[in-house]
């Protein structure tokens, strides 16, 4: 599997209030809170990570909760506009009842590509979907007292990008990342990698006259694709450079190593490694319990803790 994109690694979005974001994803959706750290480039703000028990690639949704009063994002072209989660077949009734219980905005069930799904919004307006995948998803979901394995979120099913013209972005997916066009419904084109069985799908929606979107509160900041190690990471850096795209040097994100570039349609892409993982600075049992800082910010812990709001 060397020098292969292994589907989605993580997705990062922007939120407002940190406590509200924590409550929604860990309590209402039942994801495990696996890491409480800071934005490495802006250590006065949190960076939250939610996923399965160990923070497996393909389950990791992260947030920059920038606080109340930040500008609201605007959905449009050049953006990742929908995050799809895989859930067990037959679980949507449970989720609809739960959304009603907690006043979550949602749409009635619909179907695309032969899969039943429900669309809903998080408290900041981020659009998500729960999808009953037509292919078996054997990933072990994180369970809570209220959300058991027969209904729990398994991890990502797909990410949707909205674009004025899909061709340049599709070329990145097929020519560099090794994806294949597998299905089409009207203006939605489904690309998948066969290197992995889950978190393997990217949907491209083409809207020629759609206005440019604006990334801010309630929107996806970037989409990260997975590779298994640093050697593979640098292989893709070379390939992307050779195609004429600007790409960053390797960046150490403490839990993975990353490259960033903006694909032709305008979406910020990241490529991230499996190594070293989320237990590099705390045990599996204690994931998400304490504020973890990267070495470059540890000397300023007191100042950083004084700025950050307390999360319960």
SEKOLPA-260048 format. One record per residue (C-alpha): residue in one letter; x, y, z. Coordinates in steps of 0.02 Angstrom, whole numbers, plus 50000, padded with zeros to 5 digits. Layout:
# residues N
<r><tilum>a</tilum><xx>X</xx><yy>Y</yy><zz>Z</zz></r>
...
//
This chain:
# residues 312
<r><tilum>x</tilum><xx>50000</xx><yy>50000</yy><zz>50000</zz></r>
<r><tilum>x</tilum><xx>50151</xx><yy>50114</yy><zz>49987</zz></r>
<r><tilum>x</tilum><xx>50132</xx><yy>50275</yy><zz>49887</zz></r>
<r><tilum>x</tilum><xx>49943</xx><yy>50258</yy><zz>49889</zz></r>
<r><tilum>x</tilum><xx>49808</xx><yy>50376</yy><zz>49949</zz></r>
<r><tilum>x</tilum><xx>49707</xx><yy>50276</yy><zz>50077</zz></r>
<r><tilum>x</tilum><xx>49547</xx><yy>50376</yy><zz>50074</zz></r>
<r><tilum>x</tilum><xx>49502</xx><yy>50517</yy><zz>50194</zz></r>
<r><tilum>x</tilum><xx>49616</xx><yy>50542</yy><zz>50344</zz></r>
<r><tilum>x</tilum><xx>49521</xx><yy>50682</yy><zz>50431</zz></r>
<r><tilum>x</tilum><xx>49409</xx><yy>50831</yy><zz>50398</zz></r>
<r><tilum>x</tilum><xx>49430</xx><yy>50998</yy><zz>50487</zz></r>
<r><tilum>x</tilum><xx>49292</xx><yy>51126</yy><zz>50508</zz></r>
<r><tilum>x</tilum><xx>49262</xx><yy>51292</yy><zz>50595</zz></r>
<r><tilum>x</tilum><xx>49143</xx><yy>51314</yy><zz>50742</zz></r>
<r><tilum>x</tilum><xx>49090</xx><yy>51453</yy><zz>50859</zz></r>
<r><tilum>x</tilum><xx>49065</xx><yy>51413</yy><zz>51043</zz></r>
<r><tilum>x</tilum><xx>49184</xx><yy>51278</yy><zz>51105</zz></r>
<r><tilum>x</tilum><xx>49071</xx><yy>51204</yy><zz>51238</zz></r>
<r><tilum>x</tilum><xx>48924</xx><yy>51193</yy><zz>51118</zz></r>
<r><tilum>x</tilum><xx>49033</xx><yy>51107</yy><zz>50989</zz></r>
<r><tilum>x</tilum><xx>49098</xx><yy>50983</yy><zz>51118</zz></r>
<r><tilum>x</tilum><xx>48922</xx><yy>50944</yy><zz>51179</zz></r>
<r><tilum>x</tilum><xx>48850</xx><yy>50915</yy><zz>51006</zz></r>
<r><tilum>x</tilum><xx>48982</xx><yy>50797</yy><zz>50940</zz></r>
<r><tilum>x</tilum><xx>49025</xx><yy>50701</yy><zz>51098</zz></r>
<r><tilum>x</tilum><xx>48853</xx><yy>50693</yy><zz>51179</zz></r>
<r><tilum>x</tilum><xx>48719</xx><yy>50709</yy><zz>51043</zz></r>
<r><tilum>x</tilum><xx>48814</xx><yy>50619</yy><zz>50903</zz></r>
<r><tilum>x</tilum><xx>48911</xx><yy>50508</yy><zz>51023</zz></r>
<r><tilum>x</tilum><xx>49086</xx><yy>50524</yy><zz>50950</zz></r>
<r><tilum>x</tilum><xx>49236</xx><yy>50501</yy><zz>51061</zz></r>
<r><tilum>x</tilum><xx>49326</xx><yy>50661</yy><zz>51109</zz></r>
<r><tilum>x</tilum><xx>49503</xx><yy>50603</yy><zz>51072</zz></r>
<r><tilum>x</tilum><xx>49609</xx><yy>50759</yy><zz>51082</zz></r>
<r><tilum>x</tilum><xx>49599</xx><yy>50929</yy><zz>51163</zz></r>
<r><tilum>x</tilum><xx>49739</xx><yy>51035</yy><zz>51096</zz></r>
<r><tilum>x</tilum><xx>49763</xx><yy>51205</yy><zz>51014</zz></r>
<r><tilum>x</tilum><xx>49778</xx><yy>51273</yy><zz>50840</zz></r>
<r><tilum>x</tilum><xx>49966</xx><yy>51260</yy><zz>50817</zz></r>
<r><tilum>x</tilum><xx>49967</xx><yy>51419</yy><zz>50713</zz></r>
<r><tilum>x</tilum><xx>49853</xx><yy>51513</yy><zz>50834</zz></r>
<r><tilum>x</tilum><xx>49878</xx><yy>51436</yy><zz>51008</zz></r>
<r><tilum>x</tilum><xx>49750</xx><yy>51551</yy><zz>51087</zz></r>
<r><tilum>x</tilum><xx>49611</xx><yy>51445</yy><zz>51010</zz></r>
<r><tilum>x</tilum><xx>49567</xx><yy>51262</yy><zz>51034</zz></r>
<r><tilum>x</tilum><xx>49583</xx><yy>51121</yy><zz>50910</zz></r>
<r><tilum>x</tilum><xx>49461</xx><yy>50980</yy><zz>50951</zz></r>
<r><tilum>x</tilum><xx>49469</xx><yy>50804</yy><zz>50880</zz></r>
<r><tilum>x</tilum><xx>49323</xx><yy>50681</yy><zz>50877</zz></r>
<r><tilum>x</tilum><xx>49328</xx><yy>50502</yy><zz>50813</zz></r>
<r><tilum>x</tilum><xx>49320</xx><yy>50319</yy><zz>50861</zz></r>
<r><tilum>x</tilum><xx>49405</xx><yy>50239</yy><zz>51010</zz></r>
<r><tilum>x</tilum><xx>49583</xx><yy>50261</yy><zz>50946</zz></r>
<r><tilum>x</tilum><xx>49561</xx><yy>50403</yy><zz>50823</zz></r>
<r><tilum>x</tilum><xx>49572</xx><yy>50293</yy><zz>50669</zz></r>
<r><tilum>x</tilum><xx>49602</xx><yy>50379</yy><zz>50504</zz></r>
<r><tilum>x</tilum><xx>49436</xx><yy>50398</yy><zz>50416</zz></r>
<r><tilum>x</tilum><xx>49342</xx><yy>50436</yy><zz>50577</zz></r>
<r><tilum>x</tilum><xx>49425</xx><yy>50598</yy><zz>50632</zz></r>
<r><tilum>x</tilum><xx>49323</xx><yy>50759</yy><zz>50627</zz></r>
<r><tilum>x</tilum><xx>49415</xx><yy>50909</yy><zz>50698</zz></r>
<r><tilum>x</tilum><xx>49363</xx><yy>51086</yy><zz>50739</zz></r>
<r><tilum>x</tilum><xx>49435</xx><yy>51258</yy><zz>50766</zz></r>
<r><tilum>x</tilum><xx>49306</xx><yy>51332</yy><zz>50887</zz></r>
<r><tilum>x</tilum><xx>49341</xx><yy>51516</yy><zz>50864</zz></r>
<r><tilum>x</tilum><xx>49210</xx><yy>51580</yy><zz>50984</zz></r>
<r><tilum>x</tilum><xx>49047</xx><yy>51675</yy><zz>50968</zz></r>
<r><tilum>x</tilum><xx>49036</xx><yy>51823</yy><zz>50852</zz></r>
<r><tilum>x</tilum><xx>49140</xx><yy>51753</yy><zz>50710</zz></r>
<r><tilum>x</tilum><xx>49078</xx><yy>51779</yy><zz>50534</zz></r>
<r><tilum>x</tilum><xx>48960</xx><yy>51648</yy><zz>50468</zz></r>
<r><tilum>x</tilum><xx>49021</xx><yy>51546</yy><zz>50321</zz></r>
<r><tilum>x</tilum><xx>48930</xx><yy>51546</yy><zz>50155</zz></r>
<r><tilum>x</tilum><xx>48906</xx><yy>51385</yy><zz>50059</zz></r>
<r><tilum>x</tilum><xx>48956</xx><yy>51395</yy><zz>49877</zz></r>
<r><tilum>x</tilum><xx>49081</xx><yy>51338</yy><zz>49747</zz></r>
<r><tilum>x</tilum><xx>49260</xx><yy>51299</yy><zz>49792</zz></r>
<r><tilum>x</tilum><xx>49210</xx><yy>51219</yy><zz>49956</zz></r>
<r><tilum>x</tilum><xx>49183</xx><yy>51053</yy><zz>50041</zz></r>
<r><tilum>x</tilum><xx>48996</xx><yy>51070</yy><zz>50074</zz></r>
<r><tilum>x</tilum><xx>48936</xx><yy>50904</yy><zz>50149</zz></r>
<r><tilum>x</tilum><xx>49015</xx><yy>50779</yy><zz>50268</zz></r>
<r><tilum>x</tilum><xx>48942</xx><yy>50604</yy><zz>50255</zz></r>
<r><tilum>x</tilum><xx>48949</xx><yy>50480</yy><zz>50399</zz></r>
<r><tilum>x</tilum><xx>48916</xx><yy>50294</yy><zz>50382</zz></r>
<r><tilum>x</tilum><xx>48785</xx><yy>50223</yy><zz>50500</zz></r>
<r><tilum>x</tilum><xx>48710</xx><yy>50047</yy><zz>50515</zz></r>
<r><tilum>x</tilum><xx>48565</xx><yy>50002</yy><zz>50403</zz></r>
<r><tilum>x</tilum><xx>48402</xx><yy>50032</yy><zz>50493</zz></r>
<r><tilum>x</tilum><xx>48471</xx><yy>50163</yy><zz>50614</zz></r>
<r><tilum>x</tilum><xx>48398</xx><yy>50321</yy><zz>50535</zz></r>
<r><tilum>x</tilum><xx>48236</xx><yy>50310</yy><zz>50635</zz></r>
<r><tilum>x</tilum><xx>48339</xx><yy>50315</yy><zz>50794</zz></r>
<r><tilum>x</tilum><xx>48431</xx><yy>50469</yy><zz>50734</zz></r>
<r><tilum>x</tilum><xx>48274</xx><yy>50560</yy><zz>50679</zz></r>
<r><tilum>x</tilum><xx>48200</xx><yy>50536</yy><zz>50852</zz></r>
<r><tilum>x</tilum><xx>48362</xx><yy>50594</yy><zz>50930</zz></r>
<r><tilum>x</tilum><xx>48369</xx><yy>50749</yy><zz>50820</zz></r>
<r><tilum>x</tilum><xx>48192</xx><yy>50792</yy><zz>50870</zz></r>
<r><tilum>x</tilum><xx>48235</xx><yy>50765</yy><zz>51054</zz></r>
<r><tilum>x</tilum><xx>48381</xx><yy>50887</yy><zz>51043</zz></r>
<r><tilum>x</tilum><xx>48303</xx><yy>51010</yy><zz>50919</zz></r>
<r><tilum>x</tilum><xx>48427</xx><yy>50971</yy><zz>50781</zz></r>
<r><tilum>x</tilum><xx>48378</xx><yy>51037</yy><zz>50610</zz></r>
<r><tilum>x</tilum><xx>48360</xx><yy>50894</yy><zz>50486</zz></r>
<r><tilum>x</tilum><xx>48276</xx><yy>50845</yy><zz>50323</zz></r>
<r><tilum>x</tilum><xx>48167</xx><yy>50694</yy><zz>50295</zz></r>
<r><tilum>x</tilum><xx>48259</xx><yy>50538</yy><zz>50231</zz></r>
<r><tilum>x</tilum><xx>48307</xx><yy>50535</yy><zz>50047</zz></r>
<r><tilum>x</tilum><xx>48409</xx><yy>50424</yy><zz>49933</zz></r>
<r><tilum>x</tilum><xx>48558</xx><yy>50444</yy><zz>49816</zz></r>
<r><tilum>x</tilum><xx>48665</xx><yy>50312</yy><zz>49732</zz></r>
<r><tilum>x</tilum><xx>48547</xx><yy>50182</yy><zz>49806</zz></r>
<r><tilum>x</tilum><xx>48586</xx><yy>50234</yy><zz>49985</zz></r>
<r><tilum>x</tilum><xx>48461</xx><yy>50304</yy><zz>50110</zz></r>
<r><tilum>x</tilum><xx>48520</xx><yy>50457</yy><zz>50205</zz></r>
<r><tilum>x</tilum><xx>48468</xx><yy>50600</yy><zz>50319</zz></r>
<r><tilum>x</tilum><xx>48541</xx><yy>50775</yy><zz>50306</zz></r>
<r><tilum>x</tilum><xx>48559</xx><yy>50882</yy><zz>50464</zz></r>
<r><tilum>x</tilum><xx>48647</xx><yy>51037</yy><zz>50528</zz></r>
<r><tilum>x</tilum><xx>48759</xx><yy>51056</yy><zz>50678</zz></r>
<r><tilum>x</tilum><xx>48732</xx><yy>51208</yy><zz>50793</zz></r>
<r><tilum>x</tilum><xx>48846</xx><yy>51316</yy><zz>50684</zz></r>
<r><tilum>x</tilum><xx>48761</xx><yy>51269</yy><zz>50520</zz></r>
<r><tilum>x</tilum><xx>48885</xx><yy>51138</yy><zz>50461</zz></r>
<r><tilum>x</tilum><xx>48796</xx><yy>51017</yy><zz>50343</zz></r>
<r><tilum>x</tilum><xx>48815</xx><yy>50832</yy><zz>50380</zz></r>
<r><tilum>x</tilum><xx>48733</xx><yy>50672</yy><zz>50322</zz></r>
<r><tilum>x</tilum><xx>48702</xx><yy>50503</yy><zz>50401</zz></r>
<r><tilum>x</tilum><xx>48709</xx><yy>50372</yy><zz>50264</zz></r>
<r><tilum>x</tilum><xx>48658</xx><yy>50189</yy><zz>50267</zz></r>
<r><tilum>x</tilum><xx>48799</xx><yy>50123</yy><zz>50158</zz></r>
<r><tilum>x</tilum><xx>48755</xx><yy>49992</yy><zz>50029</zz></r>
<r><tilum>x</tilum><xx>48924</xx><yy>49909</yy><zz>50059</zz></r>
<r><tilum>x</tilum><xx>48966</xx><yy>49828</yy><zz>50225</zz></r>
<r><tilum>x</tilum><xx>49052</xx><yy>49940</yy><zz>50351</zz></r>
<r><tilum>x</tilum><xx>49138</xx><yy>49830</yy><zz>50481</zz></r>
<r><tilum>x</tilum><xx>49222</xx><yy>49971</yy><zz>50577</zz></r>
<r><tilum>x</tilum><xx>49195</xx><yy>49964</yy><zz>50764</zz></r>
<r><tilum>x</tilum><xx>49100</xx><yy>50119</yy><zz>50818</zz></r>
<r><tilum>x</tilum><xx>49125</xx><yy>50210</yy><zz>50982</zz></r>
<r><tilum>x</tilum><xx>48978</xx><yy>50179</yy><zz>51098</zz></r>
<r><tilum>x</tilum><xx>48902</xx><yy>50286</yy><zz>51236</zz></r>
<r><tilum>x</tilum><xx>48768</xx><yy>50250</yy><zz>51366</zz></r>
<r><tilum>x</tilum><xx>48635</xx><yy>50316</yy><zz>51246</zz></r>
<r><tilum>x</tilum><xx>48709</xx><yy>50267</yy><zz>51077</zz></r>
<r><tilum>x</tilum><xx>48752</xx><yy>50083</yy><zz>51051</zz></r>
<r><tilum>x</tilum><xx>48841</xx><yy>49995</yy><zz>50908</zz></r>
<r><tilum>x</tilum><xx>48683</xx><yy>49955</yy><zz>50811</zz></r>
<r><tilum>x</tilum><xx>48653</xx><yy>50141</yy><zz>50778</zz></r>
<r><tilum>x</tilum><xx>48821</xx><yy>50227</yy><zz>50811</zz></r>
<r><tilum>x</tilum><xx>48920</xx><yy>50327</yy><zz>50682</zz></r>
<r><tilum>x</tilum><xx>49054</xx><yy>50216</yy><zz>50604</zz></r>
<r><tilum>x</tilum><xx>49162</xx><yy>50351</yy><zz>50525</zz></r>
<r><tilum>x</tilum><xx>49162</xx><yy>50445</yy><zz>50361</zz></r>
<r><tilum>x</tilum><xx>49068</xx><yy>50381</yy><zz>50212</zz></r>
<r><tilum>x</tilum><xx>49109</xx><yy>50524</yy><zz>50094</zz></r>
<r><tilum>x</tilum><xx>49149</xx><yy>50708</yy><zz>50074</zz></r>
<r><tilum>x</tilum><xx>49059</xx><yy>50819</yy><zz>49947</zz></r>
<r><tilum>x</tilum><xx>49146</xx><yy>50960</yy><zz>49854</zz></r>
<r><tilum>x</tilum><xx>49044</xx><yy>51092</yy><zz>49761</zz></r>
<r><tilum>x</tilum><xx>49130</xx><yy>51162</yy><zz>49607</zz></r>
<r><tilum>x</tilum><xx>49093</xx><yy>51268</yy><zz>49454</zz></r>
<r><tilum>x</tilum><xx>49192</xx><yy>51147</yy><zz>49346</zz></r>
<r><tilum>x</tilum><xx>49237</xx><yy>50975</yy><zz>49410</zz></r>
<r><tilum>x</tilum><xx>49365</xx><yy>50927</yy><zz>49277</zz></r>
<r><tilum>x</tilum><xx>49524</xx><yy>51002</yy><zz>49354</zz></r>
<r><tilum>x</tilum><xx>49481</xx><yy>50933</yy><zz>49527</zz></r>
<r><tilum>x</tilum><xx>49433</xx><yy>50764</yy><zz>49455</zz></r>
<r><tilum>x</tilum><xx>49605</xx><yy>50758</yy><zz>49372</zz></r>
<r><tilum>x</tilum><xx>49688</xx><yy>50777</yy><zz>49543</zz></r>
<r><tilum>x</tilum><xx>49584</xx><yy>50634</yy><zz>49610</zz></r>
<r><tilum>x</tilum><xx>49614</xx><yy>50517</yy><zz>49462</zz></r>
<r><tilum>x</tilum><xx>49788</xx><yy>50563</yy><zz>49400</zz></r>
<r><tilum>x</tilum><xx>49875</xx><yy>50591</yy><zz>49568</zz></r>
<r><tilum>x</tilum><xx>49768</xx><yy>50513</yy><zz>49704</zz></r>
<r><tilum>x</tilum><xx>49716</xx><yy>50356</yy><zz>49609</zz></r>
<r><tilum>x</tilum><xx>49527</xx><yy>50379</yy><zz>49622</zz></r>
<r><tilum>x</tilum><xx>49404</xx><yy>50315</yy><zz>49492</zz></r>
<r><tilum>x</tilum><xx>49237</xx><yy>50384</yy><zz>49434</zz></r>
<r><tilum>x</tilum><xx>49115</xx><yy>50250</yy><zz>49491</zz></r>
<r><tilum>x</tilum><xx>48941</xx><yy>50328</yy><zz>49478</zz></r>
<r><tilum>x</tilum><xx>48849</xx><yy>50483</yy><zz>49420</zz></r>
<r><tilum>x</tilum><xx>48678</xx><yy>50555</yy><zz>49461</zz></r>
<r><tilum>x</tilum><xx>48637</xx><yy>50713</yy><zz>49363</zz></r>
<r><tilum>x</tilum><xx>48773</xx><yy>50838</yy><zz>49415</zz></r>
<r><tilum>x</tilum><xx>48844</xx><yy>50733</yy><zz>49559</zz></r>
<r><tilum>x</tilum><xx>48997</xx><yy>50630</yy><zz>49512</zz></r>
<r><tilum>x</tilum><xx>49056</xx><yy>50497</yy><zz>49634</zz></r>
<r><tilum>x</tilum><xx>49242</xx><yy>50455</yy><zz>49641</zz></r>
<r><tilum>x</tilum><xx>49313</xx><yy>50315</yy><zz>49748</zz></r>
<r><tilum>x</tilum><xx>49478</xx><yy>50234</yy><zz>49788</zz></r>
<r><tilum>x</tilum><xx>49485</xx><yy>50045</yy><zz>49795</zz></r>
<r><tilum>x</tilum><xx>49638</xx><yy>50049</yy><zz>49909</zz></r>
<r><tilum>x</tilum><xx>49524</xx><yy>50049</yy><zz>50062</zz></r>
<r><tilum>x</tilum><xx>49345</xx><yy>49993</yy><zz>50097</zz></r>
<r><tilum>x</tilum><xx>49284</xx><yy>50141</yy><zz>50199</zz></r>
<r><tilum>x</tilum><xx>49305</xx><yy>50331</yy><zz>50199</zz></r>
<r><tilum>x</tilum><xx>49346</xx><yy>50303</yy><zz>50015</zz></r>
<r><tilum>x</tilum><xx>49223</xx><yy>50417</yy><zz>49924</zz></r>
<r><tilum>x</tilum><xx>49233</xx><yy>50595</yy><zz>49859</zz></r>
<r><tilum>x</tilum><xx>49078</xx><yy>50667</yy><zz>49776</zz></r>
<r><tilum>x</tilum><xx>49100</xx><yy>50814</yy><zz>49656</zz></r>
<r><tilum>x</tilum><xx>48946</xx><yy>50920</yy><zz>49626</zz></r>
<r><tilum>x</tilum><xx>48957</xx><yy>51033</yy><zz>49474</zz></r>
<r><tilum>x</tilum><xx>48859</xx><yy>51197</yy><zz>49479</zz></r>
<r><tilum>x</tilum><xx>48924</xx><yy>51310</yy><zz>49341</zz></r>
<r><tilum>x</tilum><xx>48841</xx><yy>51471</yy><zz>49401</zz></r>
<r><tilum>x</tilum><xx>48861</xx><yy>51444</yy><zz>49589</zz></r>
<r><tilum>x</tilum><xx>48941</xx><yy>51592</yy><zz>49678</zz></r>
<r><tilum>x</tilum><xx>49104</xx><yy>51568</yy><zz>49769</zz></r>
<r><tilum>x</tilum><xx>49080</xx><yy>51509</yy><zz>49947</zz></r>
<r><tilum>x</tilum><xx>49161</xx><yy>51585</yy><zz>50100</zz></r>
<r><tilum>x</tilum><xx>49249</xx><yy>51478</yy><zz>50230</zz></r>
<r><tilum>x</tilum><xx>49206</xx><yy>51537</yy><zz>50406</zz></r>
<r><tilum>x</tilum><xx>49092</xx><yy>51479</yy><zz>50547</zz></r>
<r><tilum>x</tilum><xx>48996</xx><yy>51320</yy><zz>50506</zz></r>
<r><tilum>x</tilum><xx>49102</xx><yy>51270</yy><zz>50357</zz></r>
<r><tilum>x</tilum><xx>49239</xx><yy>51147</yy><zz>50314</zz></r>
<r><tilum>x</tilum><xx>49414</xx><yy>51218</yy><zz>50324</zz></r>
<r><tilum>x</tilum><xx>49505</xx><yy>51076</yy><zz>50237</zz></r>
<r><tilum>x</tilum><xx>49497</xx><yy>50894</yy><zz>50187</zz></r>
<r><tilum>x</tilum><xx>49644</xx><yy>50780</yy><zz>50229</zz></r>
<r><tilum>x</tilum><xx>49687</xx><yy>50623</yy><zz>50131</zz></r>
<r><tilum>x</tilum><xx>49779</xx><yy>50477</yy><zz>50210</zz></r>
<r><tilum>x</tilum><xx>49948</xx><yy>50399</yy><zz>50174</zz></r>
<r><tilum>x</tilum><xx>50033</xx><yy>50269</yy><zz>50282</zz></r>
<r><tilum>x</tilum><xx>50203</xx><yy>50350</yy><zz>50311</zz></r>
<r><tilum>x</tilum><xx>50323</xx><yy>50493</yy><zz>50277</zz></r>
<r><tilum>x</tilum><xx>50401</xx><yy>50412</yy><zz>50125</zz></r>
<r><tilum>x</tilum><xx>50232</xx><yy>50402</yy><zz>50041</zz></r>
<r><tilum>x</tilum><xx>50194</xx><yy>50580</yy><zz>50095</zz></r>
<r><tilum>x</tilum><xx>50348</xx><yy>50646</yy><zz>50007</zz></r>
<r><tilum>x</tilum><xx>50310</xx><yy>50542</yy><zz>49853</zz></r>
<r><tilum>x</tilum><xx>50148</xx><yy>50639</yy><zz>49835</zz></r>
<r><tilum>x</tilum><xx>50235</xx><yy>50804</yy><zz>49868</zz></r>
<r><tilum>x</tilum><xx>50347</xx><yy>50770</yy><zz>49719</zz></r>
<r><tilum>x</tilum><xx>50199</xx><yy>50718</yy><zz>49609</zz></r>
<r><tilum>x</tilum><xx>50099</xx><yy>50873</yy><zz>49652</zz></r>
<r><tilum>x</tilum><xx>50248</xx><yy>50987</yy><zz>49625</zz></r>
<r><tilum>x</tilum><xx>50277</xx><yy>50911</yy><zz>49455</zz></r>
<r><tilum>x</tilum><xx>50097</xx><yy>50952</yy><zz>49408</zz></r>
<r><tilum>x</tilum><xx>50135</xx><yy>51135</yy><zz>49443</zz></r>
<r><tilum>x</tilum><xx>50039</xx><yy>51157</yy><zz>49606</zz></r>
<r><tilum>x</tilum><xx>50109</xx><yy>51249</yy><zz>49756</zz></r>
<r><tilum>x</tilum><xx>50124</xx><yy>51132</yy><zz>49904</zz></r>
<r><tilum>x</tilum><xx>50195</xx><yy>51161</yy><zz>50077</zz></r>
<r><tilum>x</tilum><xx>50348</xx><yy>51078</yy><zz>50151</zz></r>
<r><tilum>x</tilum><xx>50312</xx><yy>50936</yy><zz>50271</zz></r>
<r><tilum>x</tilum><xx>50235</xx><yy>51002</yy><zz>50432</zz></r>
<r><tilum>x</tilum><xx>50236</xx><yy>50911</yy><zz>50599</zz></r>
<r><tilum>x</tilum><xx>50060</xx><yy>50912</yy><zz>50672</zz></r>
<r><tilum>x</tilum><xx>50111</xx><yy>50808</yy><zz>50824</zz></r>
<r><tilum>x</tilum><xx>49990</xx><yy>50665</yy><zz>50784</zz></r>
<r><tilum>x</tilum><xx>50028</xx><yy>50655</yy><zz>50597</zz></r>
<r><tilum>x</tilum><xx>50140</xx><yy>50737</yy><zz>50469</zz></r>
<r><tilum>x</tilum><xx>50060</xx><yy>50844</yy><zz>50336</zz></r>
<r><tilum>x</tilum><xx>50069</xx><yy>50932</yy><zz>50169</zz></r>
<r><tilum>x</tilum><xx>49944</xx><yy>51064</yy><zz>50110</zz></r>
<r><tilum>x</tilum><xx>49894</xx><yy>51126</yy><zz>49938</zz></r>
<r><tilum>x</tilum><xx>49742</xx><yy>51207</yy><zz>49860</zz></r>
<r><tilum>x</tilum><xx>49666</xx><yy>51102</yy><zz>49723</zz></r>
<r><tilum>x</tilum><xx>49613</xx><yy>51192</yy><zz>49562</zz></r>
<r><tilum>x</tilum><xx>49432</xx><yy>51214</yy><zz>49616</zz></r>
<r><tilum>x</tilum><xx>49485</xx><yy>51307</yy><zz>49773</zz></r>
<r><tilum>x</tilum><xx>49467</xx><yy>51175</yy><zz>49911</zz></r>
<r><tilum>x</tilum><xx>49613</xx><yy>51162</yy><zz>50031</zz></r>
<r><tilum>x</tilum><xx>49680</xx><yy>50984</yy><zz>50027</zz></r>
<r><tilum>x</tilum><xx>49796</xx><yy>50905</yy><zz>50155</zz></r>
<r><tilum>x</tilum><xx>49890</xx><yy>50741</yy><zz>50144</zz></r>
<r><tilum>x</tilum><xx>49923</xx><yy>50666</yy><zz>50315</zz></r>
<r><tilum>x</tilum><xx>50016</xx><yy>50514</yy><zz>50380</zz></r>
<r><tilum>x</tilum><xx>49956</xx><yy>50377</yy><zz>50498</zz></r>
<r><tilum>x</tilum><xx>50110</xx><yy>50404</yy><zz>50607</zz></r>
<r><tilum>x</tilum><xx>50138</xx><yy>50438</yy><zz>50748</zz></r>
<r><tilum>x</tilum><xx>49955</xx><yy>50431</yy><zz>50805</zz></r>
<r><tilum>x</tilum><xx>49854</xx><yy>50503</yy><zz>50949</zz></r>
<r><tilum>x</tilum><xx>49935</xx><yy>50404</yy><zz>51091</zz></r>
<r><tilum>x</tilum><xx>50102</xx><yy>50492</yy><zz>51065</zz></r>
<r><tilum>x</tilum><xx>50065</xx><yy>50609</yy><zz>51212</zz></r>
<r><tilum>x</tilum><xx>49931</xx><yy>50520</yy><zz>51315</zz></r>
<r><tilum>x</tilum><xx>49869</xx><yy>50343</yy><zz>51343</zz></r>
<r><tilum>x</tilum><xx>49724</xx><yy>50267</yy><zz>51248</zz></r>
<r><tilum>x</tilum><xx>49618</xx><yy>50268</yy><zz>51405</zz></r>
<r><tilum>x</tilum><xx>49650</xx><yy>50453</yy><zz>51436</zz></r>
<r><tilum>x</tilum><xx>49627</xx><yy>50520</yy><zz>51260</zz></r>
<r><tilum>x</tilum><xx>49544</xx><yy>50691</yy><zz>51263</zz></r>
<r><tilum>x</tilum><xx>49548</xx><yy>50715</yy><zz>51450</zz></r>
<r><tilum>x</tilum><xx>49687</xx><yy>50844</yy><zz>51467</zz></r>
<r><tilum>x</tilum><xx>49745</xx><yy>50993</yy><zz>51365</zz></r>
<r><tilum>x</tilum><xx>49891</xx><yy>50933</yy><zz>51260</zz></r>
<r><tilum>x</tilum><xx>50012</xx><yy>51059</yy><zz>51187</zz></r>
<r><tilum>x</tilum><xx>50147</xx><yy>51033</yy><zz>51056</zz></r>
<r><tilum>x</tilum><xx>50326</xx><yy>51057</yy><zz>51117</zz></r>
<r><tilum>x</tilum><xx>50341</xx><yy>51231</yy><zz>51038</zz></r>
<r><tilum>x</tilum><xx>50199</xx><yy>51297</yy><zz>51147</zz></r>
<r><tilum>x</tilum><xx>50227</xx><yy>51201</yy><zz>51309</zz></r>
<r><tilum>x</tilum><xx>50329</xx><yy>51342</yy><zz>51387</zz></r>
<r><tilum>x</tilum><xx>50176</xx><yy>51456</yy><zz>51370</zz></r>
<r><tilum>x</tilum><xx>50052</xx><yy>51334</yy><zz>51447</zz></r>
<r><tilum>x</tilum><xx>49996</xx><yy>51451</yy><zz>51588</zz></r>
<r><tilum>x</tilum><xx>49962</xx><yy>51594</yy><zz>51468</zz></r>
<r><tilum>x</tilum><xx>49870</xx><yy>51481</yy><zz>51347</zz></r>
<r><tilum>x</tilum><xx>49763</xx><yy>51400</yy><zz>51481</zz></r>
<r><tilum>x</tilum><xx>49716</xx><yy>51573</yy><zz>51546</zz></r>
<r><tilum>x</tilum><xx>49647</xx><yy>51620</yy><zz>51374</zz></r>
<r><tilum>x</tilum><xx>49552</xx><yy>51460</yy><zz>51334</zz></r>
<r><tilum>x</tilum><xx>49375</xx><yy>51435</yy><zz>51400</zz></r>
<r><tilum>x</tilum><xx>49348</xx><yy>51287</yy><zz>51515</zz></r>
<r><tilum>x</tilum><xx>49263</xx><yy>51135</yy><zz>51438</zz></r>
<r><tilum>x</tilum><xx>49154</xx><yy>51022</yy><zz>51544</zz></r>
//
